[in-house]
């Protein structure tokens, strides 16, 4: 490597080691040396030595995603492209760094081209490999996202516009939604903006130029008036104005068939207060001063989103203008920005982080053919949600258009298996009745009831679908074995 290349590598490597505990430097250093040898002589599209990419992914995990003390993630990040680009094999990784690192590297390694007939099939096979690995170690999803973030940060080095567009489309269709499900708002916005800039460069340039001018004076004045009103009520607050992602704003422009300047919610006013109680006091104070748009008032503190996002949302009217306001505590805001990466440190938080990652990786069914995998993935990534309640008032989050049967399976698989009827808000209903936001549901069971094939036409939740498919598959297998036994 020439002196300039050494300089390019030395600085990010030094910053990475500064983030990693001293006791872990030997393991991380060994991974670096193996990665360096594996990528020697290779360069990225930008012309930089390839080794800069795995170092950057490790540094991103350490500095932005909270994994600096996770040596397995650091070493896996450094080695994640080595198997694809050299003679190094997974069997070479495990004896030196452990099976966990080998699993992480295997999970993010693309499926072999010889096993795929075309790009679409190859992508589906790669995703199937990723989620299969995530069932074993959910951290592989975070590693893949870090890899994708750095690839998007350096996508300008790719000269072929069709290749840039393909990578951007895959990012916005798959990896941005995955980061959203993991509650990683900052990562989601970055992936969306970078992708959209590739797909709609002229539109995004105009929008970005307008956003750089800052919010209109009316937004700033309104935010100041909120701060002053809260001060008068002895509520300490910090207020700022946050622009939505470029893709989100563009979609709003298309829906409204209006220019960007006419989209009122291209900005949100974020109000941070000290406690959960202060959030509700703030909402009451704002509604006491400004007329709310009632259908736009949402309580995601009492009923968090599936990605654990918490905030109070409201839209109020002042001087004929609508303003979207989000109210959170600093901890809620941090969770909304960093998501699963926040849960680190003690054993309880790490266990919670793993459960969260498992919730996403658990949807994947090994029996789903790879050509159906993308459809199944989009089903879980893009579906809207409703909140329903048990008779005791416990909230059950379900996909939009979910049925009583979905509700039963969400409470307990035995309840779903034996469900034969139900009641919605006190009225008797069939197990296939569609639920709405806020419905209270009671399930009626019959011990002799068993899942049937036609249930799959009605249920919407991926967990219920997977359970029923597995149940039916097992029942068919048992029947076949029984028939063979009788035949003998």
Backbone torsions as a table, in degrees:
resi	resn	phi	psi	omega
1	UNK	NA	136.4	-179.1
2	UNK	-73.0	163.3	-177.2
3	UNK	-55.4	-37.1	179.8
4	UNK	-65.1	-39.4	178.1
5	UNK	-65.3	-39.3	178.5
6	UNK	-62.1	-40.6	178.5
7	UNK	-63.6	-40.1	179.8
8	UNK	-63.1	-34.0	-178.0
9	UNK	-82.6	-38.3	-171.0
10	UNK	-60.8	-43.4	-174.5
11	UNK	-66.2	-52.0	178.0
12	UNK	-62.9	-33.6	178.0
13	UNK	-65.7	-40.7	178.1
14	UNK	-63.1	-41.6	179.8
15	UNK	-67.1	-35.0	177.7
16	UNK	-65.4	-49.0	-178.6
17	UNK	-63.5	-28.7	177.3
18	UNK	-67.0	-24.5	-179.3
19	UNK	-87.4	-21.9	-173.4
20	UNK	-94.8	137.5	177.4
21	UNK	-54.0	143.4	-177.0
22	UNK	-54.7	-36.9	-177.1
23	UNK	-65.4	-20.2	-177.4
24	UNK	-97.8	-1.4	-178.1
25	UNK	-58.8	-39.9	179.6
26	UNK	-59.1	-45.4	-178.8
27	UNK	-66.2	-44.5	179.9
28	UNK	-65.8	-40.8	178.8
29	UNK	-63.3	-39.0	178.3
30	UNK	-65.1	-41.7	177.5
31	UNK	-62.0	-40.4	179.2
32	UNK	-61.7	-45.8	-177.2
33	UNK	-64.5	-38.0	176.8
34	UNK	-66.9	-42.9	178.9
35	UNK	-63.7	-42.1	179.9
36	UNK	-59.5	-45.2	179.7
37	UNK	-66.0	-36.9	-178.7
38	UNK	-67.4	-33.1	-175.9
39	UNK	-104.3	9.3	-176.6
40	UNK	-60.1	131.0	-179.4
41	UNK	85.7	-6.7	179.8
42	UNK	-93.1	146.8	180.0
43	UNK	-133.0	151.5	175.4
44	UNK	-81.7	173.5	178.8
45	UNK	-61.5	-25.5	-180.0
46	UNK	-74.8	-10.9	-177.0
47	UNK	94.6	-8.3	179.5
48	UNK	-76.0	154.6	172.9
49	UNK	-56.5	137.9	-174.2
50	UNK	-61.0	-31.3	-176.4
51	UNK	-57.5	-21.1	179.1
52	UNK	-62.1	-33.3	-178.3
53	UNK	-65.3	-54.6	179.0
54	UNK	-61.6	-33.7	175.9
55	UNK	-63.7	-43.7	-179.3
56	UNK	-63.5	-38.5	178.5
57	UNK	-64.6	-44.0	178.2
58	UNK	-63.5	-41.7	179.9
59	UNK	-65.8	-37.8	177.6
60	UNK	-63.7	-43.8	177.4
61	UNK	-61.5	-39.8	-176.2
62	UNK	-74.8	-41.5	-171.3
63	UNK	-94.8	-24.6	-174.2
64	UNK	-118.7	-17.5	-174.9
65	UNK	-121.1	4.7	170.0
66	UNK	78.0	28.1	-177.4
67	UNK	-114.8	22.4	-175.8
68	UNK	-62.7	-26.8	-179.4
69	UNK	-96.7	7.1	178.7
70	UNK	-100.6	92.5	-175.4
71	UNK	-62.0	-35.2	179.7
72	UNK	-62.7	-41.3	178.2
73	UNK	-68.0	-39.4	179.4
74	UNK	-62.5	-47.4	-178.8
75	UNK	-68.6	-38.3	177.9
76	UNK	-63.8	-38.8	178.6
77	UNK	-62.6	-42.4	-179.9
78	UNK	-67.0	-30.5	-175.4
79	UNK	-100.4	1.3	-165.1
80	UNK	-66.1	-22.2	177.5
81	UNK	-106.3	-2.9	-172.1
82	UNK	-65.2	-37.8	-178.1
83	UNK	-67.9	-38.3	179.4
84	UNK	-66.2	-35.1	-167.3
85	UNK	-106.4	5.8	-178.1
86	UNK	-151.8	-175.0	179.3
87	UNK	-80.2	-3.4	178.9
88	UNK	-60.7	140.5	-179.7
89	UNK	-121.8	161.8	179.0
90	UNK	-59.4	-34.9	179.8
91	UNK	-66.1	-20.3	176.9
92	UNK	-79.7	-23.6	-175.6
93	UNK	-81.4	-45.1	-173.6
94	UNK	-56.6	-47.2	-177.8
95	UNK	-62.2	-30.9	-177.0
96	UNK	-88.0	-43.5	-172.4
97	UNK	-113.6	-6.5	178.9
98	UNK	101.1	159.0	-177.1
99	UNK	-65.9	-32.6	-178.9
100	UNK	-61.6	-43.6	178.7
101	UNK	-65.1	-42.0	178.2
102	UNK	-61.0	-38.9	178.6
103	UNK	-65.4	-43.1	178.6
104	UNK	-61.8	-45.4	-179.4
105	UNK	-65.9	-42.1	179.2
106	UNK	-61.7	-38.8	-176.9
107	UNK	-64.1	-36.5	-177.2
108	UNK	-93.6	-3.5	178.3
109	UNK	-78.2	134.5	-178.3
110	UNK	-63.5	150.5	175.7
111	UNK	-64.4	147.1	-178.1
112	UNK	-64.6	136.9	-176.6
113	UNK	-60.3	-30.3	-177.2
114	UNK	-66.6	-18.6	-178.2
115	UNK	-94.4	0.6	-175.1
116	UNK	-126.8	134.4	-177.1
117	UNK	-80.3	-31.9	-178.4
118	UNK	-149.5	177.2	-174.9
119	UNK	-62.1	-41.3	-178.7
120	UNK	-63.5	-44.2	178.9
121	UNK	-65.6	-39.1	179.7
122	UNK	-64.8	-40.9	178.5
123	UNK	-63.7	-43.1	178.8
124	UNK	-62.8	-40.2	179.0
125	UNK	-65.5	-37.9	178.3
126	UNK	-65.4	-41.7	178.6
127	UNK	-66.9	-39.0	177.9
128	UNK	-61.7	-40.0	177.3
129	UNK	-64.8	-41.3	179.9
130	UNK	-61.7	-49.6	-176.2
131	UNK	-75.3	-26.7	172.7
132	UNK	-64.3	-42.1	177.2
133	UNK	-66.8	-34.6	-179.4
134	UNK	-66.0	-27.1	175.6
135	UNK	-64.8	-32.1	-180.0
136	UNK	-85.6	-40.3	179.0
137	UNK	-147.1	98.6	-175.1
138	UNK	-60.9	-16.6	179.4
139	UNK	-61.5	-18.8	-179.0
140	UNK	-60.4	-29.3	178.1
141	UNK	-66.1	-40.6	178.4
142	UNK	-67.0	-41.8	178.2
143	UNK	-60.6	-42.0	179.5
144	UNK	-65.3	-39.5	178.7
145	UNK	-65.5	-41.7	178.2
146	UNK	-61.7	-41.2	176.9
147	UNK	-60.3	-44.0	-178.5
148	UNK	-69.2	-38.0	178.8
149	UNK	-59.6	-47.4	-179.5
150	UNK	-67.5	-36.2	176.7
151	UNK	-61.4	-38.5	179.1
152	UNK	-73.0	-32.0	177.5
153	UNK	-66.8	-26.4	-177.9
154	UNK	-111.6	16.5	-174.8
155	UNK	-67.5	-20.4	178.5
156	UNK	-63.1	-18.3	178.9
157	UNK	-76.8	-9.7	178.5
158	UNK	-85.4	119.5	-175.4
159	UNK	-78.4	-33.0	-176.2
160	UNK	-72.9	112.4	-177.7
161	UNK	-64.5	-32.2	-179.6
162	UNK	-68.7	-35.9	177.3
163	UNK	-69.1	-41.7	176.4
164	UNK	-59.2	-44.2	-178.4
165	UNK	-64.2	-39.9	-179.8
166	UNK	-63.8	-44.1	179.3
167	UNK	-65.3	-41.7	-179.6
168	UNK	-65.0	-40.0	-179.1
169	UNK	-66.4	-42.3	177.1
170	UNK	-62.7	-38.4	-179.7
171	UNK	-65.1	-45.8	-175.4
172	UNK	-75.8	-25.1	-178.9
173	UNK	-87.6	-27.4	-173.4
174	UNK	-121.7	-54.2	-169.5
175	UNK	-80.0	-34.4	174.3
176	UNK	-63.4	-44.5	176.3
177	UNK	-63.4	-35.5	177.6
178	UNK	-63.4	-43.9	178.7
179	UNK	-64.6	-32.9	177.0
180	UNK	-64.7	-43.3	179.6
181	UNK	-64.5	-26.2	177.7
182	UNK	-88.6	7.6	175.3
183	UNK	75.3	12.7	-174.3
184	UNK	-89.9	74.6	-174.1
185	UNK	-59.1	-41.2	-179.4
186	UNK	-62.9	-45.0	179.1
187	UNK	-65.6	-40.3	179.9
188	UNK	-60.2	-47.7	-179.7
189	UNK	-62.6	-41.0	-179.2
190	UNK	-64.0	-45.2	-179.9
191	UNK	-65.5	-40.0	178.5
192	UNK	-64.5	-47.1	-177.7
193	UNK	-65.3	-43.7	-179.2
194	UNK	-65.4	-39.9	179.8
195	UNK	-67.3	-45.8	-177.4
196	UNK	-65.7	-32.6	177.4
197	UNK	-64.2	-29.9	176.3
198	UNK	-77.9	-39.1	-174.8
199	UNK	-81.5	-34.4	-178.9
200	UNK	-131.1	65.1	-171.5
201	UNK	-61.1	-42.9	-177.3
202	UNK	-69.7	-44.0	178.8
203	UNK	-62.2	-45.3	-178.6
204	UNK	-66.0	-35.4	179.2
205	UNK	-63.7	-42.2	178.3
206	UNK	-65.2	-44.1	-178.7
207	UNK	-65.2	-45.1	-179.7
208	UNK	-61.8	-38.2	179.0
209	UNK	-62.9	-40.9	179.3
210	UNK	-68.9	-39.4	179.5
211	UNK	-67.4	-31.4	179.6
212	UNK	-63.3	-22.5	178.2
213	UNK	-73.9	-8.8	178.1
214	UNK	87.5	167.7	180.0
215	UNK	-67.2	155.5	177.3
216	UNK	-58.7	155.4	-178.9
217	UNK	-57.0	-32.4	-178.8
218	UNK	-62.1	-36.8	178.0
219	UNK	-65.1	-45.1	-179.5
220	UNK	-63.0	-42.4	179.6
221	UNK	-64.9	-39.5	-179.0
222	UNK	-67.4	-42.8	177.9
223	UNK	-60.2	-41.0	178.4
224	UNK	-64.1	-37.8	-179.6
225	UNK	-67.1	-33.8	175.9
226	UNK	-65.3	-47.0	179.9
227	UNK	-57.3	-43.9	-178.9
228	UNK	-66.9	-42.5	-179.6
229	UNK	-62.9	-41.4	179.0
230	UNK	-67.9	-36.0	177.7
231	UNK	-61.8	-38.8	179.2
232	UNK	-65.4	-25.3	178.5
233	UNK	-95.3	11.2	179.8
234	UNK	61.0	35.5	175.4
235	UNK	-108.2	110.5	178.8
236	UNK	-73.4	133.0	-174.5
237	UNK	-147.2	161.7	171.0
238	UNK	-131.0	126.9	-173.5
239	UNK	-120.0	136.8	174.1
240	UNK	-145.9	162.9	-178.2
241	UNK	-110.1	121.4	-175.8
242	UNK	-111.8	126.7	175.9
243	UNK	-77.3	143.8	174.7
244	UNK	-72.7	170.3	177.8
245	UNK	-67.7	154.7	-178.9
246	UNK	-59.6	-40.2	-179.8
247	UNK	-64.3	-42.8	180.0
248	UNK	-61.3	-44.9	179.8
249	UNK	-64.3	-42.4	-179.3
250	UNK	-63.1	-41.0	177.7
251	UNK	-62.6	-37.4	177.6
252	UNK	-66.3	-38.4	177.6
253	UNK	-62.3	-42.2	179.9
254	UNK	-66.1	-44.1	-178.9
255	UNK	-63.7	-39.2	-178.1
256	UNK	-88.0	-8.8	-174.4
257	UNK	48.1	51.0	-175.2
258	UNK	-140.1	158.1	176.5
259	UNK	-69.7	165.8	-176.8
260	UNK	-58.8	-37.1	-177.8
261	UNK	-63.7	-19.3	-178.9
262	UNK	-93.5	-5.4	179.3
263	UNK	-85.2	103.9	-173.0
264	UNK	-67.3	-33.2	-174.9
265	UNK	-98.0	31.4	170.9
266	UNK	-72.1	-17.1	173.4
267	UNK	-122.4	151.3	170.2
268	UNK	-124.2	139.5	176.3
269	UNK	-91.3	115.8	-177.7
270	UNK	-98.7	126.3	-179.6
271	UNK	-116.9	118.7	178.2
272	UNK	-104.2	127.4	178.8
273	UNK	-128.5	173.0	-164.9
274	UNK	-77.0	-26.4	-172.4
275	UNK	-149.9	168.0	175.9
276	UNK	-58.4	-44.5	178.8
277	UNK	-60.5	-40.2	179.7
278	UNK	-65.8	-28.7	176.3
279	UNK	-60.6	-46.8	-178.4
280	UNK	-70.8	-35.6	175.7
281	UNK	-64.4	-37.6	178.2
282	UNK	-65.2	-43.4	178.4
283	UNK	-59.9	-44.8	178.9
284	UNK	-63.0	-39.2	179.6
285	UNK	-64.9	-43.3	-179.7
286	UNK	-66.0	-42.9	179.0
287	UNK	-68.1	-27.1	177.0
288	UNK	-71.1	-21.0	-177.7
289	UNK	-102.8	-33.3	-174.5
290	UNK	-130.3	141.9	-176.8
291	UNK	-70.5	123.9	179.5
292	UNK	-83.4	151.3	169.0
293	UNK	-90.7	102.4	-164.2
294	UNK	-60.1	-35.7	-179.6
295	UNK	-71.5	-7.3	179.5
296	UNK	-103.8	6.8	178.7
297	UNK	-91.3	120.5	-177.1
298	UNK	-135.9	135.9	-179.2
299	UNK	-107.3	93.2	177.4
300	UNK	-91.9	7.5	172.7
301	UNK	-85.1	-50.5	176.9
302	UNK	-69.3	-34.1	-178.6
303	UNK	-127.2	81.2	-177.6
304	UNK	-60.6	154.2	174.9
305	UNK	-69.0	169.4	-178.9
306	UNK	-58.8	-32.0	179.0
307	UNK	-88.7	16.6	175.1
308	UNK	71.0	14.4	175.4
309	UNK	-65.7	133.8	178.5
310	UNK	-128.8	133.8	176.0
311	UNK	-178.2	161.4	167.5
312	UNK	-99.6	127.8	177.9
313	UNK	-111.7	137.4	173.0
314	UNK	-149.1	154.8	171.1
315	UNK	-122.3	127.6	-178.2
316	UNK	-123.4	161.3	-177.8
317	UNK	-112.9	131.4	176.9
318	UNK	-143.1	123.8	179.3
319	UNK	53.9	40.4	176.9
320	UNK	78.5	0.4	-178.3
321	UNK	-110.7	140.1	176.6
322	UNK	-92.4	140.7	178.6
323	UNK	-132.0	129.2	176.8
324	UNK	-91.0	129.9	-177.0
325	UNK	-125.2	132.1	175.0
326	UNK	-114.7	132.1	-177.3
327	UNK	-120.4	125.1	-176.8
328	UNK	-147.0	166.1	165.4
329	UNK	-88.4	163.0	176.0
330	UNK	-56.8	-37.2	179.2
331	UNK	-65.7	-41.1	177.2
332	UNK	-63.8	-40.9	179.7
333	UNK	-63.3	-43.7	179.5
334	UNK	-63.3	-41.1	177.4
335	UNK	-62.3	-40.6	180.0
336	UNK	-67.7	-30.0	-179.7
337	UNK	-83.0	-42.8	-172.8
338	UNK	-106.5	-19.5	175.7
339	UNK	59.0	-128.6	-173.8
340	UNK	-59.9	-24.0	-179.2
341	UNK	-68.4	-19.2	179.5
342	UNK	-67.9	-34.1	-173.1
343	UNK	-81.5	86.6	-179.9
344	UNK	-147.4	160.2	176.3
345	UNK	116.2	-91.7	-175.6
346	UNK	-84.9	172.9	-173.7
347	UNK	-64.7	-38.0	-178.2
348	UNK	-65.7	-44.4	179.9
349	UNK	-65.9	-40.6	178.8
350	UNK	-63.8	-37.8	177.2
351	UNK	-65.1	-39.2	178.7
352	UNK	-65.9	-40.8	179.0
353	UNK	-62.0	-42.7	-179.0
354	UNK	-64.9	-40.6	178.1
355	UNK	-61.7	-40.3	-179.4
356	UNK	-62.3	-47.5	178.6
357	UNK	-62.9	-37.9	-179.6
358	UNK	-65.8	-32.0	178.8
359	UNK	-60.2	-36.4	178.1
360	UNK	-79.5	-45.4	-177.1
361	UNK	-69.8	-22.5	-173.2
362	UNK	-71.7	-15.0	-178.5
363	UNK	-68.0	-26.3	-169.8
364	UNK	-69.6	128.6	178.5
365	UNK	-105.7	119.2	-178.5
366	UNK	-59.4	-24.5	-175.7
367	UNK	-83.4	-7.9	-179.5
368	UNK	-73.3	123.7	177.8
369	UNK	-58.8	147.8	-174.6
370	UNK	-60.2	-31.3	-178.4
371	UNK	-73.7	-12.1	173.8
372	UNK	-99.6	-5.6	-172.8
373	UNK	-63.6	-43.1	-178.2
374	UNK	-63.5	-38.3	177.2
375	UNK	-62.9	-43.6	179.3
376	UNK	-64.7	-39.9	-179.8
377	UNK	-65.6	-43.5	178.6
378	UNK	-64.9	-30.5	179.1
379	UNK	-59.8	-40.8	-177.8
380	UNK	-85.2	-31.4	-175.2
381	UNK	-75.8	-36.1	-168.9
382	UNK	-109.3	2.4	-176.7
383	UNK	-76.5	143.0	175.8
384	UNK	-81.9	166.1	-173.3
385	UNK	-123.4	154.9	170.1
386	UNK	-128.7	160.6	176.6
387	UNK	-115.2	127.4	177.1
388	UNK	-122.6	174.1	-173.5
389	UNK	-135.7	146.4	170.5
390	UNK	-78.6	166.7	176.8
391	UNK	-58.6	-23.6	178.6
392	UNK	-86.1	-1.2	177.8
393	UNK	91.8	6.5	176.9
394	UNK	-75.0	134.1	-178.5
395	UNK	-79.5	136.1	176.4
396	UNK	-124.5	116.3	179.9
397	UNK	-89.2	128.7	-176.6
398	UNK	-134.0	160.0	174.4
399	UNK	-69.0	152.7	178.3
400	UNK	-57.0	141.8	-178.6
401	UNK	71.9	16.4	176.0
402	UNK	-66.0	159.0	-176.2
403	UNK	-111.8	174.7	174.7
404	UNK	-56.5	-37.0	179.5
405	UNK	-64.1	-41.5	175.7
406	UNK	-59.3	-43.1	179.2
407	UNK	-59.0	-45.9	-178.4
408	UNK	-60.3	-45.0	179.4
409	UNK	-66.6	-32.7	179.6
410	UNK	-67.5	-32.3	178.4
411	UNK	-75.4	-48.7	178.9
412	UNK	-167.2	140.9	-178.3
413	UNK	-62.3	-34.5	177.5
414	UNK	-64.1	-37.7	178.6
415	UNK	-64.3	-40.1	178.5
416	UNK	-68.2	-43.1	-178.0
417	UNK	-60.6	-37.4	-175.3
418	UNK	-100.7	8.9	-177.4
419	UNK	-70.4	128.2	176.5
420	UNK	-126.4	-10.5	178.2
421	UNK	-169.9	179.6	178.2
422	UNK	-165.6	-179.0	173.0
423	UNK	-135.1	139.6	179.3
424	UNK	-115.0	115.4	-178.5
425	UNK	53.7	38.1	175.9
426	UNK	89.7	-6.5	-179.1
427	UNK	-104.3	131.1	-178.5
428	UNK	-60.4	138.7	-178.2
429	UNK	-143.6	164.9	176.2
430	UNK	-80.8	163.2	178.8
431	UNK	-67.0	-13.8	-178.4
432	UNK	-102.1	8.3	178.3
433	UNK	-66.1	138.4	-177.6
434	UNK	-83.4	136.7	-177.2
435	UNK	-94.8	156.9	176.7
436	UNK	-121.7	164.2	179.2
437	UNK	-55.3	129.4	174.9
438	UNK	89.7	-2.4	180.0
439	UNK	-65.5	142.1	171.0
440	UNK	-101.5	127.1	-170.2
441	UNK	-122.5	135.2	172.9
442	UNK	-118.8	137.5	-177.3
443	UNK	-105.0	134.2	173.7
444	UNK	-104.7	132.1	-176.2
445	UNK	-115.4	159.5	174.3
446	UNK	-137.4	115.7	-175.3
447	UNK	-56.0	-24.4	-179.0
448	UNK	-87.7	-5.5	-178.1
449	UNK	-71.7	141.2	177.6
450	UNK	-139.9	151.5	179.6
451	UNK	-57.0	146.0	178.9
452	UNK	-125.7	159.2	-176.8
453	UNK	-58.2	-39.4	-175.9
454	UNK	-69.3	-12.5	176.2
455	UNK	-59.6	-33.4	-176.5
456	UNK	-63.7	-19.1	177.7
457	UNK	-76.7	-15.1	-172.8
458	UNK	-112.8	-36.8	-174.7
459	UNK	-76.1	146.6	-173.5
460	UNK	-113.9	-29.1	-175.1
461	UNK	-75.9	138.9	-174.9
462	UNK	-67.3	-32.2	179.4
463	UNK	-65.5	-44.6	179.5
464	UNK	-64.9	-42.4	179.6
465	UNK	-61.6	-43.0	-177.9
466	UNK	-66.9	-41.3	179.6
467	UNK	-62.4	-45.8	-178.2
468	UNK	-64.6	-41.8	178.5
469	UNK	-60.7	-44.9	179.9
470	UNK	-65.2	-40.2	179.7
471	UNK	-61.8	-47.3	-178.6
472	UNK	-66.0	-39.3	179.2
473	UNK	-62.9	-44.0	179.6
474	UNK	-65.8	-40.0	179.6
475	UNK	-62.8	-41.2	178.2
476	UNK	-64.7	-40.8	-179.9
477	UNK	-65.0	-42.4	178.7
478	UNK	-63.4	-39.0	179.9
479	UNK	-65.5	-39.7	179.9
480	UNK	-66.1	-41.2	177.9
481	UNK	-63.9	-40.6	179.3
482	UNK	-63.7	-40.8	-179.2
483	UNK	-65.1	-39.8	179.5
484	UNK	-66.3	-38.3	179.8
485	UNK	-63.9	-42.6	179.3
486	UNK	-66.1	-35.8	-178.7
487	UNK	-64.7	-29.1	178.6
488	UNK	-72.0	NA	NA
